[in-house]
């Protein structure tokens, strides 16, 4: 499959998340506080909440507001308790992405 254009670079603001369907997958595309894009599966592995409508970017993580699971840019899933301890949770699939010529592109076939 190789690199696919997922969305225009200007469609995803810093701290924002949008949804796209590509390569037979529902994807969440978001930018961390530094403006780097991230492309991951759009469904939280906990109870399949939609991370596009129920996700919020906090720093360098996408947080599922349904049950507060947090996903790092590498897909590592955690949940932070009230005292700040992080407990491991299920990871989410992240796809290699890049920005080229005004587009966010992802390689949905790359080994993960």
Gaussian input, Z-matrix of N, CA and C with variables (Angstrom, degrees):
# hf/3-21g

backbone

0 1
 N
 C     1     B1
 C     2     B2     1     A1
 N     3     B3     2     A2     1     D1
 C     4     B4     3     A3     2     D2
 C     5     B5     4     A4     3     D3
 N     6     B6     5     A5     4     D4
 C     7     B7     6     A6     5     D5
 C     8     B8     7     A7     6     D6
 N     9     B9     8     A8     7     D7
 C    10    B10     9     A9     8     D8
 C    11    B11    10    A10     9     D9
 N    12    B12    11    A11    10    D10
 C    13    B13    12    A12    11    D11
 C    14    B14    13    A13    12    D12
 N    15    B15    14    A14    13    D13
 C    16    B16    15    A15    14    D14
 C    17    B17    16    A16    15    D15
 N    18    B18    17    A17    16    D16
 C    19    B19    18    A18    17    D17
 C    20    B20    19    A19    18    D18
 N    21    B21    20    A20    19    D19
 C    22    B22    21    A21    20    D20
 C    23    B23    22    A22    21    D21
 N    24    B24    23    A23    22    D22
 C    25    B25    24    A24    23    D23
 C    26    B26    25    A25    24    D24
 N    27    B27    26    A26    25    D25
 C    28    B28    27    A27    26    D26
 C    29    B29    28    A28    27    D27
 N    30    B30    29    A29    28    D28
 C    31    B31    30    A30    29    D29
 C    32    B32    31    A31    30    D30
 N    33    B33    32    A32    31    D31
 C    34    B34    33    A33    32    D32
 C    35    B35    34    A34    33    D33
 N    36    B36    35    A35    34    D34
 C    37    B37    36    A36    35    D35
 C    38    B38    37    A37    36    D36
 N    39    B39    38    A38    37    D37
 C    40    B40    39    A39    38    D38
 C    41    B41    40    A40    39    D39
 N    42    B42    41    A41    40    D40
 C    43    B43    42    A42    41    D41
 C    44    B44    43    A43    42    D42
 N    45    B45    44    A44    43    D43
 C    46    B46    45    A45    44    D44
 C    47    B47    46    A46    45    D45
 N    48    B48    47    A47    46    D46
 C    49    B49    48    A48    47    D47
 C    50    B50    49    A49    48    D48
 N    51    B51    50    A50    49    D49
 C    52    B52    51    A51    50    D50
 C    53    B53    52    A52    51    D51
 N    54    B54    53    A53    52    D52
 C    55    B55    54    A54    53    D53
 C    56    B56    55    A55    54    D54
 N    57    B57    56    A56    55    D55
 C    58    B58    57    A57    56    D56
 C    59    B59    58    A58    57    D57
 N    60    B60    59    A59    58    D58
 C    61    B61    60    A60    59    D59
 C    62    B62    61    A61    60    D60
 N    63    B63    62    A62    61    D61
 C    64    B64    63    A63    62    D62
 C    65    B65    64    A64    63    D63
 N    66    B66    65    A65    64    D64
 C    67    B67    66    A66    65    D65
 C    68    B68    67    A67    66    D66
 N    69    B69    68    A68    67    D67
 C    70    B70    69    A69    68    D68
 C    71    B71    70    A70    69    D69
 N    72    B72    71    A71    70    D70
 C    73    B73    72    A72    71    D71
 C    74    B74    73    A73    72    D72
 N    75    B75    74    A74    73    D73
 C    76    B76    75    A75    74    D74
 C    77    B77    76    A76    75    D75
 N    78    B78    77    A77    76    D76
 C    79    B79    78    A78    77    D77
 C    80    B80    79    A79    78    D78
 N    81    B81    80    A80    79    D79
 C    82    B82    81    A81    80    D80
 C    83    B83    82    A82    81    D81
 N    84    B84    83    A83    82    D82
 C    85    B85    84    A84    83    D83
 C    86    B86    85    A85    84    D84
 N    87    B87    86    A86    85    D85
 C    88    B88    87    A87    86    D86
 C    89    B89    88    A88    87    D87
 N    90    B90    89    A89    88    D88
 C    91    B91    90    A90    89    D89
 C    92    B92    91    A91    90    D90
 N    93    B93    92    A92    91    D91
 C    94    B94    93    A93    92    D92
 C    95    B95    94    A94    93    D93
 N    96    B96    95    A95    94    D94
 C    97    B97    96    A96    95    D95
 C    98    B98    97    A97    96    D96
 N    99    B99    98    A98    97    D97
 C   100   B100    99    A99    98    D98
 C   101   B101   100   A100    99    D99
 N   102   B102   101   A101   100   D100
 C   103   B103   102   A102   101   D101
 C   104   B104   103   A103   102   D102
 N   105   B105   104   A104   103   D103
 C   106   B106   105   A105   104   D104
 C   107   B107   106   A106   105   D105
 N   108   B108   107   A107   106   D106
 C   109   B109   108   A108   107   D107
 C   110   B110   109   A109   108   D108
 N   111   B111   110   A110   109   D109
 C   112   B112   111   A111   110   D110
 C   113   B113   112   A112   111   D111
 N   114   B114   113   A113   112   D112
 C   115   B115   114   A114   113   D113
 C   116   B116   115   A115   114   D114
 N   117   B117   116   A116   115   D115
 C   118   B118   117   A117   116   D116
 C   119   B119   118   A118   117   D117
 N   120   B120   119   A119   118   D118
 C   121   B121   120   A120   119   D119
 C   122   B122   121   A121   120   D120
 N   123   B123   122   A122   121   D121
 C   124   B124   123   A123   122   D122
 C   125   B125   124   A124   123   D123
 N   126   B126   125   A125   124   D124
 C   127   B127   126   A126   125   D125
 C   128   B128   127   A127   126   D126
 N   129   B129   128   A128   127   D127
 C   130   B130   129   A129   128   D128
 C   131   B131   130   A130   129   D129
 N   132   B132   131   A131   130   D130
 C   133   B133   132   A132   131   D131
 C   134   B134   133   A133   132   D132
 N   135   B135   134   A134   133   D133
 C   136   B136   135   A135   134   D134
 C   137   B137   136   A136   135   D135
 N   138   B138   137   A137   136   D136
 C   139   B139   138   A138   137   D137
 C   140   B140   139   A139   138   D138
 N   141   B141   140   A140   139   D139
 C   142   B142   141   A141   140   D140
 C   143   B143   142   A142   141   D141
 N   144   B144   143   A143   142   D142
 C   145   B145   144   A144   143   D143
 C   146   B146   145   A145   144   D144
 N   147   B147   146   A146   145   D145
 C   148   B148   147   A147   146   D146
 C   149   B149   148   A148   147   D147
 N   150   B150   149   A149   148   D148
 C   151   B151   150   A150   149   D149
 C   152   B152   151   A151   150   D150
 N   153   B153   152   A152   151   D151
 C   154   B154   153   A153   152   D152
 C   155   B155   154   A154   153   D153
 N   156   B156   155   A155   154   D154
 C   157   B157   156   A156   155   D155
 C   158   B158   157   A157   156   D156
 N   159   B159   158   A158   157   D157
 C   160   B160   159   A159   158   D158
 C   161   B161   160   A160   159   D159
 N   162   B162   161   A161   160   D160
 C   163   B163   162   A162   161   D161
 C   164   B164   163   A163   162   D162
 N   165   B165   164   A164   163   D163
 C   166   B166   165   A165   164   D164
 C   167   B167   166   A166   165   D165
 N   168   B168   167   A167   166   D166
 C   169   B169   168   A168   167   D167
 C   170   B170   169   A169   168   D168
 N   171   B171   170   A170   169   D169
 C   172   B172   171   A171   170   D170
 C   173   B173   172   A172   171   D171
 N   174   B174   173   A173   172   D172
 C   175   B175   174   A174   173   D173
 C   176   B176   175   A175   174   D174
 N   177   B177   176   A176   175   D175
 C   178   B178   177   A177   176   D176
 C   179   B179   178   A178   177   D177
 N   180   B180   179   A179   178   D178
 C   181   B181   180   A180   179   D179
 C   182   B182   181   A181   180   D180
 N   183   B183   182   A182   181   D181
 C   184   B184   183   A183   182   D182
 C   185   B185   184   A184   183   D183
 N   186   B186   185   A185   184   D184
 C   187   B187   186   A186   185   D185
 C   188   B188   187   A187   186   D186
 N   189   B189   188   A188   187   D187
 C   190   B190   189   A189   188   D188
 C   191   B191   190   A190   189   D189
 N   192   B192   191   A191   190   D190
 C   193   B193   192   A192   191   D191
 C   194   B194   193   A193   192   D192
 N   195   B195   194   A194   193   D193
 C   196   B196   195   A195   194   D194
 C   197   B197   196   A196   195   D195
 N   198   B198   197   A197   196   D196
 C   199   B199   198   A198   197   D197
 C   200   B200   199   A199   198   D198
 N   201   B201   200   A200   199   D199
 C   202   B202   201   A201   200   D200
 C   203   B203   202   A202   201   D201
 N   204   B204   203   A203   202   D202
 C   205   B205   204   A204   203   D203
 C   206   B206   205   A205   204   D204
 N   207   B207   206   A206   205   D205
 C   208   B208   207   A207   206   D206
 C   209   B209   208   A208   207   D207
 N   210   B210   209   A209   208   D208
 C   211   B211   210   A210   209   D209
 C   212   B212   211   A211   210   D210
 N   213   B213   212   A212   211   D211
 C   214   B214   213   A213   212   D212
 C   215   B215   214   A214   213   D213
 N   216   B216   215   A215   214   D214
 C   217   B217   216   A216   215   D215
 C   218   B218   217   A217   216   D216
 N   219   B219   218   A218   217   D217
 C   220   B220   219   A219   218   D218
 C   221   B221   220   A220   219   D219
 N   222   B222   221   A221   220   D220
 C   223   B223   222   A222   221   D221
 C   224   B224   223   A223   222   D222
 N   225   B225   224   A224   223   D223
 C   226   B226   225   A225   224   D224
 C   227   B227   226   A226   225   D225
 N   228   B228   227   A227   226   D226
 C   229   B229   228   A228   227   D227
 C   230   B230   229   A229   228   D228
 N   231   B231   230   A230   229   D229
 C   232   B232   231   A231   230   D230
 C   233   B233   232   A232   231   D231
 N   234   B234   233   A233   232   D232
 C   235   B235   234   A234   233   D233
 C   236   B236   235   A235   234   D234
 N   237   B237   236   A236   235   D235
 C   238   B238   237   A237   236   D236
 C   239   B239   238   A238   237   D237
 N   240   B240   239   A239   238   D238
 C   241   B241   240   A240   239   D239
 C   242   B242   241   A241   240   D240
 N   243   B243   242   A242   241   D241
 C   244   B244   243   A243   242   D242
 C   245   B245   244   A244   243   D243
 N   246   B246   245   A245   244   D244
 C   247   B247   246   A246   245   D245
 C   248   B248   247   A247   246   D246
 N   249   B249   248   A248   247   D247
 C   250   B250   249   A249   248   D248
 C   251   B251   250   A250   249   D249
 N   252   B252   251   A251   250   D250
 C   253   B253   252   A252   251   D251
 C   254   B254   253   A253   252   D252
 N   255   B255   254   A254   253   D253
 C   256   B256   255   A255   254   D254
 C   257   B257   256   A256   255   D255
 N   258   B258   257   A257   256   D256
 C   259   B259   258   A258   257   D257
 C   260   B260   259   A259   258   D258
 N   261   B261   260   A260   259   D259
 C   262   B262   261   A261   260   D260
 C   263   B263   262   A262   261   D261
 N   264   B264   263   A263   262   D262
 C   265   B265   264   A264   263   D263
 C   266   B266   265   A265   264   D264
 N   267   B267   266   A266   265   D265
 C   268   B268   267   A267   266   D266
 C   269   B269   268   A268   267   D267
 N   270   B270   269   A269   268   D268
 C   271   B271   270   A270   269   D269
 C   272   B272   271   A271   270   D270
 N   273   B273   272   A272   271   D271
 C   274   B274   273   A273   272   D272
 C   275   B275   274   A274   273   D273
 N   276   B276   275   A275   274   D274
 C   277   B277   276   A276   275   D275
 C   278   B278   277   A277   276   D276
 N   279   B279   278   A278   277   D277
 C   280   B280   279   A279   278   D278
 C   281   B281   280   A280   279   D279
 N   282   B282   281   A281   280   D280
 C   283   B283   282   A282   281   D281
 C   284   B284   283   A283   282   D282
 N   285   B285   284   A284   283   D283
 C   286   B286   285   A285   284   D284
 C   287   B287   286   A286   285   D285
 N   288   B288   287   A287   286   D286
 C   289   B289   288   A288   287   D287
 C   290   B290   289   A289   288   D288
 N   291   B291   290   A290   289   D289
 C   292   B292   291   A291   290   D290
 C   293   B293   292   A292   291   D291
 N   294   B294   293   A293   292   D292
 C   295   B295   294   A294   293   D293
 C   296   B296   295   A295   294   D294
 N   297   B297   296   A296   295   D295
 C   298   B298   297   A297   296   D296
 C   299   B299   298   A298   297   D297
 N   300   B300   299   A299   298   D298
 C   301   B301   300   A300   299   D299
 C   302   B302   301   A301   300   D300
 N   303   B303   302   A302   301   D301
 C   304   B304   303   A303   302   D302
 C   305   B305   304   A304   303   D303
 N   306   B306   305   A305   304   D304
 C   307   B307   306   A306   305   D305
 C   308   B308   307   A307   306   D306
 N   309   B309   308   A308   307   D307
 C   310   B310   309   A309   308   D308
 C   311   B311   310   A310   309   D309
 N   312   B312   311   A311   310   D310
 C   313   B313   312   A312   311   D311
 C   314   B314   313   A313   312   D312
 N   315   B315   314   A314   313   D313
 C   316   B316   315   A315   314   D314
 C   317   B317   316   A316   315   D315
 N   318   B318   317   A317   316   D316
 C   319   B319   318   A318   317   D317
 C   320   B320   319   A319   318   D318
 N   321   B321   320   A320   319   D319
 C   322   B322   321   A321   320   D320
 C   323   B323   322   A322   321   D321
 N   324   B324   323   A323   322   D322
 C   325   B325   324   A324   323   D323
 C   326   B326   325   A325   324   D324
 N   327   B327   326   A326   325   D325
 C   328   B328   327   A327   326   D326
 C   329   B329   328   A328   327   D327
 N   330   B330   329   A329   328   D328
 C   331   B331   330   A330   329   D329
 C   332   B332   331   A331   330   D330
 N   333   B333   332   A332   331   D331
 C   334   B334   333   A333   332   D332
 C   335   B335   334   A334   333   D333

   B1=1.4488
   B2=1.5268
   B3=1.3246
   B4=1.4561
   B5=1.5234
   B6=1.3180
   B7=1.4618
   B8=1.5186
   B9=1.3200
   B10=1.4693
   B11=1.5107
   B12=1.3210
   B13=1.4601
   B14=1.5317
   B15=1.3153
   B16=1.4575
   B17=1.5218
   B18=1.3399
   B19=1.4616
   B20=1.5182
   B21=1.3176
   B22=1.4527
   B23=1.5211
   B24=1.3228
   B25=1.4656
   B26=1.5143
   B27=1.3225
   B28=1.4571
   B29=1.5300
   B30=1.3194
   B31=1.4681
   B32=1.5249
   B33=1.3268
   B34=1.4677
   B35=1.5276
   B36=1.3242
   B37=1.4680
   B38=1.5296
   B39=1.3188
   B40=1.4583
   B41=1.5291
   B42=1.3305
   B43=1.4647
   B44=1.5170
   B45=1.3128
   B46=1.4599
   B47=1.5142
   B48=1.3226
   B49=1.4629
   B50=1.5261
   B51=1.3377
   B52=1.4552
   B53=1.5306
   B54=1.3049
   B55=1.4584
   B56=1.5092
   B57=1.3061
   B58=1.4559
   B59=1.5181
   B60=1.3258
   B61=1.4562
   B62=1.5215
   B63=1.3192
   B64=1.4590
   B65=1.5154
   B66=1.3089
   B67=1.4580
   B68=1.5178
   B69=1.3365
   B70=1.4576
   B71=1.5277
   B72=1.3272
   B73=1.4641
   B74=1.5220
   B75=1.3285
   B76=1.4634
   B77=1.5183
   B78=1.3274
   B79=1.4526
   B80=1.5258
   B81=1.3117
   B82=1.4558
   B83=1.5232
   B84=1.3195
   B85=1.4578
   B86=1.5242
   B87=1.3357
   B88=1.4619
   B89=1.5130
   B90=1.3364
   B91=1.4607
   B92=1.5199
   B93=1.3360
   B94=1.4614
   B95=1.5324
   B96=1.3140
   B97=1.4678
   B98=1.5200
   B99=1.3334
   B100=1.4647
   B101=1.5193
   B102=1.3186
   B103=1.4554
   B104=1.5124
   B105=1.3456
   B106=1.4706
   B107=1.5335
   B108=1.3270
   B109=1.4649
   B110=1.5279
   B111=1.3131
   B112=1.4588
   B113=1.5235
   B114=1.3157
   B115=1.4692
   B116=1.5171
   B117=1.3359
   B118=1.4635
   B119=1.5244
   B120=1.3184
   B121=1.4603
   B122=1.5218
   B123=1.3255
   B124=1.4636
   B125=1.5203
   B126=1.3187
   B127=1.4618
   B128=1.5189
   B129=1.3222
   B130=1.4593
   B131=1.5256
   B132=1.3224
   B133=1.4634
   B134=1.5313
   B135=1.3071
   B136=1.4633
   B137=1.5249
   B138=1.3311
   B139=1.4653
   B140=1.5252
   B141=1.3114
   B142=1.4591
   B143=1.5242
   B144=1.3274
   B145=1.4655
   B146=1.5237
   B147=1.3111
   B148=1.4605
   B149=1.5294
   B150=1.3198
   B151=1.4616
   B152=1.5216
   B153=1.3106
   B154=1.4609
   B155=1.5320
   B156=1.3265
   B157=1.4624
   B158=1.5223
   B159=1.3406
   B160=1.4623
   B161=1.5247
   B162=1.3156
   B163=1.4558
   B164=1.5175
   B165=1.3134
   B166=1.4605
   B167=1.5311
   B168=1.3229
   B169=1.4603
   B170=1.5225
   B171=1.3246
   B172=1.4660
   B173=1.5173
   B174=1.3179
   B175=1.4643
   B176=1.5022
   B177=1.3245
   B178=1.4621
   B179=1.5183
   B180=1.3370
   B181=1.4636
   B182=1.5233
   B183=1.3227
   B184=1.4535
   B185=1.5224
   B186=1.3205
   B187=1.4609
   B188=1.5209
   B189=1.3233
   B190=1.4654
   B191=1.5293
   B192=1.3045
   B193=1.4627
   B194=1.5257
   B195=1.3266
   B196=1.4698
   B197=1.5242
   B198=1.3381
   B199=1.4679
   B200=1.5263
   B201=1.3304
   B202=1.4602
   B203=1.5283
   B204=1.3259
   B205=1.4570
   B206=1.5185
   B207=1.3330
   B208=1.4510
   B209=1.5274
   B210=1.3162
   B211=1.4608
   B212=1.5209
   B213=1.3329
   B214=1.4531
   B215=1.5225
   B216=1.3093
   B217=1.4664
   B218=1.5313
   B219=1.3354
   B220=1.4646
   B221=1.5308
   B222=1.3386
   B223=1.4596
   B224=1.5151
   B225=1.3328
   B226=1.4574
   B227=1.5265
   B228=1.3272
   B229=1.4553
   B230=1.5205
   B231=1.3282
   B232=1.4575
   B233=1.5233
   B234=1.3169
   B235=1.4569
   B236=1.5180
   B237=1.3243
   B238=1.4616
   B239=1.5236
   B240=1.3401
   B241=1.4628
   B242=1.5294
   B243=1.3203
   B244=1.4633
   B245=1.5248
   B246=1.3098
   B247=1.4629
   B248=1.5294
   B249=1.3201
   B250=1.4580
   B251=1.5081
   B252=1.3337
   B253=1.4647
   B254=1.5328
   B255=1.3066
   B256=1.4666
   B257=1.5162
   B258=1.3120
   B259=1.4555
   B260=1.5203
   B261=1.3436
   B262=1.4588
   B263=1.5283
   B264=1.3049
   B265=1.4630
   B266=1.5191
   B267=1.3036
   B268=1.4622
   B269=1.5281
   B270=1.3097
   B271=1.4645
   B272=1.5235
   B273=1.3194
   B274=1.4560
   B275=1.5222
   B276=1.3060
   B277=1.4576
   B278=1.5213
   B279=1.3324
   B280=1.4590
   B281=1.5179
   B282=1.3167
   B283=1.4621
   B284=1.5241
   B285=1.3379
   B286=1.4598
   B287=1.5246
   B288=1.3308
   B289=1.4599
   B290=1.5197
   B291=1.3081
   B292=1.4648
   B293=1.5283
   B294=1.3079
   B295=1.4602
   B296=1.5224
   B297=1.3238
   B298=1.4646
   B299=1.5112
   B300=1.3189
   B301=1.4640
   B302=1.5284
   B303=1.3325
   B304=1.4536
   B305=1.5169
   B306=1.3335
   B307=1.4643
   B308=1.5248
   B309=1.3268
   B310=1.4599
   B311=1.5150
   B312=1.3297
   B313=1.4571
   B314=1.5220
   B315=1.3256
   B316=1.4570
   B317=1.5194
   B318=1.3246
   B319=1.4615
   B320=1.5162
   B321=1.3110
   B322=1.4592
   B323=1.5132
   B324=1.3246
   B325=1.4573
   B326=1.5175
   B327=1.3321
   B328=1.4641
   B329=1.5288
   B330=1.3205
   B331=1.4724
   B332=1.5175
   B333=1.3494
   B334=1.4562
   B335=1.4987
   A1=110.05
   A2=118.99
   A3=121.29
   A4=112.72
   A5=115.05
   A6=121.67
   A7=110.86
   A8=115.50
   A9=122.38
   A10=109.60
   A11=116.51
   A12=120.48
   A13=107.73
   A14=115.20
   A15=120.64
   A16=110.94
   A17=116.94
   A18=120.99
   A19=108.61
   A20=115.42
   A21=120.07
   A22=109.95
   A23=116.74
   A24=120.54
   A25=112.17
   A26=117.36
   A27=120.91
   A28=113.70
   A29=117.67
   A30=120.93
   A31=113.14
   A32=116.95
   A33=120.96
   A34=109.20
   A35=117.83
   A36=119.22
   A37=111.13
   A38=116.16
   A39=120.62
   A40=107.87
   A41=115.71
   A42=120.67
   A43=114.09
   A44=117.40
   A45=121.17
   A46=112.51
   A47=115.42
   A48=121.96
   A49=108.24
   A50=116.14
   A51=121.98
   A52=108.49
   A53=116.24
   A54=121.30
   A55=112.00
   A56=115.58
   A57=122.90
   A58=108.83
   A59=115.68
   A60=122.02
   A61=107.22
   A62=116.70
   A63=121.18
   A64=108.65
   A65=116.23
   A66=120.87
   A67=113.26
   A68=117.58
   A69=121.82
   A70=113.81
   A71=117.47
   A72=122.00
   A73=110.50
   A74=114.86
   A75=121.16
   A76=106.74
   A77=115.94
   A78=121.35
   A79=112.07
   A80=115.37
   A81=122.82
   A82=106.66
   A83=116.22
   A84=122.05
   A85=106.18
   A86=116.32
   A87=119.50
   A88=110.97
   A89=115.27
   A90=121.47
   A91=109.28
   A92=114.74
   A93=119.23
   A94=110.39
   A95=116.56
   A96=120.78
   A97=113.14
   A98=117.20
   A99=121.00
   A100=112.23
   A101=116.95
   A102=120.85
   A103=115.14
   A104=117.22
   A105=120.15
   A106=109.92
   A107=117.10
   A108=119.06
   A109=111.74
   A110=114.96
   A111=122.84
   A112=107.34
   A113=116.64
   A114=122.34
   A115=107.41
   A116=116.17
   A117=120.56
   A118=109.71
   A119=115.40
   A120=119.13
   A121=108.78
   A122=116.38
   A123=121.10
   A124=114.17
   A125=118.59
   A126=120.17
   A127=111.06
   A128=115.22
   A129=121.06
   A130=108.42
   A131=118.57
   A132=120.01
   A133=113.67
   A134=117.92
   A135=120.47
   A136=111.39
   A137=117.11
   A138=119.76
   A139=111.38
   A140=115.97
   A141=124.33
   A142=114.25
   A143=117.00
   A144=119.30
   A145=109.33
   A146=115.90
   A147=121.78
   A148=109.03
   A149=116.73
   A150=121.02
   A151=112.76
   A152=117.66
   A153=120.39
   A154=109.46
   A155=116.70
   A156=119.91
   A157=113.02
   A158=117.20
   A159=120.59
   A160=112.57
   A161=116.80
   A162=121.05
   A163=111.36
   A164=115.24
   A165=121.29
   A166=107.85
   A167=115.71
   A168=120.44
   A169=108.78
   A170=115.03
   A171=121.94
   A172=107.38
   A173=116.34
   A174=121.24
   A175=112.09
   A176=115.87
   A177=121.74
   A178=112.30
   A179=117.03
   A180=121.30
   A181=110.46
   A182=114.96
   A183=121.87
   A184=106.82
   A185=116.63
   A186=122.49
   A187=108.96
   A188=115.74
   A189=121.92
   A190=107.12
   A191=117.62
   A192=120.64
   A193=112.92
   A194=118.14
   A195=120.07
   A196=111.21
   A197=117.13
   A198=120.73
   A199=112.69
   A200=116.60
   A201=124.07
   A202=115.24
   A203=116.19
   A204=118.20
   A205=107.41
   A206=116.93
   A207=123.47
   A208=108.85
   A209=115.72
   A210=120.20
   A211=110.17
   A212=115.22
   A213=121.56
   A214=109.63
   A215=115.98
   A216=121.04
   A217=112.32
   A218=117.64
   A219=120.27
   A220=112.12
   A221=117.39
   A222=121.94
   A223=114.93
   A224=117.60
   A225=120.67
   A226=109.97
   A227=115.87
   A228=121.09
   A229=111.71
   A230=116.41
   A231=122.12
   A232=109.22
   A233=114.90
   A234=121.27
   A235=106.61
   A236=116.32
   A237=121.52
   A238=108.93
   A239=116.36
   A240=118.54
   A241=109.16
   A242=117.27
   A243=121.56
   A244=112.87
   A245=117.89
   A246=121.11
   A247=112.63
   A248=116.74
   A249=120.54
   A250=116.06
   A251=117.79
   A252=120.05
   A253=108.58
   A254=115.56
   A255=120.41
   A256=109.53
   A257=114.92
   A258=120.51
   A259=108.63
   A260=117.27
   A261=119.86
   A262=111.08
   A263=115.36
   A264=123.65
   A265=107.62
   A266=117.06
   A267=120.39
   A268=110.12
   A269=115.23
   A270=121.19
   A271=109.75
   A272=115.54
   A273=122.06
   A274=108.37
   A275=116.72
   A276=120.29
   A277=110.77
   A278=115.00
   A279=122.99
   A280=107.69
   A281=115.65
   A282=120.94
   A283=109.75
   A284=117.50
   A285=119.04
   A286=109.57
   A287=115.93
   A288=118.43
   A289=109.96
   A290=114.48
   A291=121.76
   A292=107.93
   A293=115.27
   A294=120.66
   A295=108.29
   A296=114.51
   A297=120.66
   A298=109.65
   A299=115.21
   A300=121.55
   A301=112.85
   A302=116.68
   A303=120.68
   A304=115.40
   A305=116.83
   A306=121.24
   A307=110.61
   A308=116.12
   A309=121.12
   A310=105.68
   A311=116.14
   A312=122.16
   A313=108.86
   A314=115.71
   A315=120.56
   A316=109.34
   A317=114.86
   A318=121.79
   A319=107.06
   A320=117.03
   A321=121.25
   A322=113.03
   A323=117.34
   A324=120.34
   A325=112.61
   A326=117.13
   A327=119.72
   A328=110.80
   A329=116.53
   A330=118.14
   A331=110.14
   A332=114.80
   A333=119.56
   A334=110.34
   D1=-47.53
   D2=178.22
   D3=74.98
   D4=-162.07
   D5=-176.52
   D6=-74.99
   D7=130.05
   D8=177.37
   D9=-118.35
   D10=141.76
   D11=172.09
   D12=-72.96
   D13=123.59
   D14=-177.41
   D15=-98.88
   D16=-44.66
   D17=178.79
   D18=-164.59
   D19=166.58
   D20=174.39
   D21=-70.43
   D22=143.41
   D23=179.90
   D24=-56.12
   D25=-36.51
   D26=-177.35
   D27=-76.77
   D28=-4.68
   D29=179.26
   D30=-80.35
   D31=-16.75
   D32=-175.60
   D33=-117.49
   D34=102.29
   D35=179.38
   D36=-75.53
   D37=160.45
   D38=173.85
   D39=-57.32
   D40=129.79
   D41=-177.97
   D42=78.90
   D43=6.83
   D44=-179.21
   D45=-106.36
   D46=162.40
   D47=177.49
   D48=-138.59
   D49=135.56
   D50=176.30
   D51=-131.31
   D52=162.70
   D53=178.41
   D54=-109.50
   D55=146.67
   D56=175.70
   D57=-147.16
   D58=149.83
   D59=171.96
   D60=-108.42
   D61=129.93
   D62=179.46
   D63=-156.90
   D64=142.40
   D65=176.50
   D66=57.22
   D67=30.50
   D68=-179.80
   D69=76.23
   D70=15.82
   D71=-178.94
   D72=-124.29
   D73=148.81
   D74=169.19
   D75=-93.29
   D76=126.23
   D77=-172.79
   D78=-121.95
   D79=147.13
   D80=169.00
   D81=-106.37
   D82=125.91
   D83=178.67
   D84=-114.67
   D85=124.51
   D86=-177.30
   D87=-142.93
   D88=164.55
   D89=177.38
   D90=-121.57
   D91=134.58
   D92=176.47
   D93=-78.29
   D94=-178.49
   D95=-175.52
   D96=-64.03
   D97=-18.83
   D98=176.86
   D99=-89.75
   D100=-4.16
   D101=179.80
   D102=90.46
   D103=3.90
   D104=179.25
   D105=-76.59
   D106=132.80
   D107=177.81
   D108=-77.49
   D109=155.35
   D110=175.03
   D111=-141.45
   D112=137.26
   D113=178.49
   D114=-121.49
   D115=120.31
   D116=179.82
   D117=-139.32
   D118=166.48
   D119=175.49
   D120=-58.47
   D121=146.59
   D122=-172.42
   D123=-87.09
   D124=-5.96
   D125=-177.76
   D126=-107.89
   D127=127.94
   D128=176.35
   D129=-64.01
   D130=133.32
   D131=-178.61
   D132=-70.21
   D133=-8.72
   D134=-178.76
   D135=-73.92
   D136=-65.42
   D137=179.14
   D138=-136.11
   D139=29.00
   D140=174.41
   D141=62.60
   D142=25.90
   D143=173.75
   D144=-59.93
   D145=147.39
   D146=-179.63
   D147=-81.62
   D148=113.43
   D149=-177.44
   D150=-71.79
   D151=-13.09
   D152=176.46
   D153=-75.51
   D154=-45.44
   D155=-178.22
   D156=-92.50
   D157=-22.75
   D158=-178.03
   D159=-117.37
   D160=15.04
   D161=179.17
   D162=-107.76
   D163=146.15
   D164=177.05
   D165=-137.18
   D166=138.96
   D167=-179.90
   D168=-84.43
   D169=127.11
   D170=172.98
   D171=-125.21
   D172=103.65
   D173=-178.99
   D174=64.40
   D175=-111.56
   D176=-179.29
   D177=-109.31
   D178=24.36
   D179=-179.23
   D180=-133.76
   D181=151.65
   D182=169.89
   D183=-102.83
   D184=123.44
   D185=-174.94
   D186=-108.22
   D187=128.82
   D188=174.41
   D189=-81.98
   D190=114.66
   D191=-176.60
   D192=-73.88
   D193=-11.76
   D194=179.26
   D195=-65.09
   D196=-46.03
   D197=-177.95
   D198=-138.79
   D199=12.05
   D200=172.42
   D201=67.11
   D202=27.22
   D203=169.79
   D204=-72.94
   D205=146.18
   D206=-176.09
   D207=-121.25
   D208=139.93
   D209=-179.31
   D210=-125.79
   D211=122.69
   D212=176.96
   D213=-76.47
   D214=169.46
   D215=-179.75
   D216=-60.25
   D217=-25.25
   D218=178.94
   D219=-89.46
   D220=1.99
   D221=177.25
   D222=93.87
   D223=-3.73
   D224=179.46
   D225=-62.94
   D226=127.48
   D227=-179.88
   D228=-102.21
   D229=133.53
   D230=177.38
   D231=-142.33
   D232=168.37
   D233=170.48
   D234=-134.49
   D235=130.49
   D236=-177.73
   D237=-99.05
   D238=129.80
   D239=178.91
   D240=-86.29
   D241=179.11
   D242=-174.42
   D243=-63.41
   D244=-22.38
   D245=178.77
   D246=-94.67
   D247=2.90
   D248=176.45
   D249=95.60
   D250=-7.37
   D251=178.36
   D252=-65.24
   D253=140.27
   D254=177.78
   D255=-107.93
   D256=126.11
   D257=175.90
   D258=-105.21
   D259=137.25
   D260=178.82
   D261=-65.90
   D262=140.76
   D263=174.79
   D264=-130.20
   D265=-176.69
   D266=179.65
   D267=-64.76
   D268=143.94
   D269=176.87
   D270=-83.42
   D271=166.66
   D272=178.47
   D273=-122.86
   D274=152.30
   D275=-178.59
   D276=-77.34
   D277=125.98
   D278=177.19
   D279=-113.75
   D280=140.72
   D281=-177.40
   D282=-110.02
   D283=136.84
   D284=176.75
   D285=-53.84
   D286=135.57
   D287=179.32
   D288=-138.88
   D289=162.57
   D290=178.77
   D291=-154.08
   D292=164.04
   D293=172.60
   D294=-113.03
   D295=128.45
   D296=179.62
   D297=-143.99
   D298=127.32
   D299=172.77
   D300=52.21
   D301=40.76
   D302=176.37
   D303=83.87
   D304=12.04
   D305=-179.84
   D306=-125.22
   D307=146.60
   D308=165.05
   D309=-92.71
   D310=123.20
   D311=-179.34
   D312=-117.19
   D313=150.20
   D314=177.55
   D315=-135.23
   D316=148.08
   D317=174.79
   D318=-101.85
   D319=96.73
   D320=-176.19
   D321=-78.64
   D322=-9.35
   D323=-178.96
   D324=-102.03
   D325=-4.08
   D326=-177.45
   D327=-65.18
   D328=142.43
   D329=175.73
   D330=-64.73
   D331=142.09
   D332=-176.49
   D333=-116.57

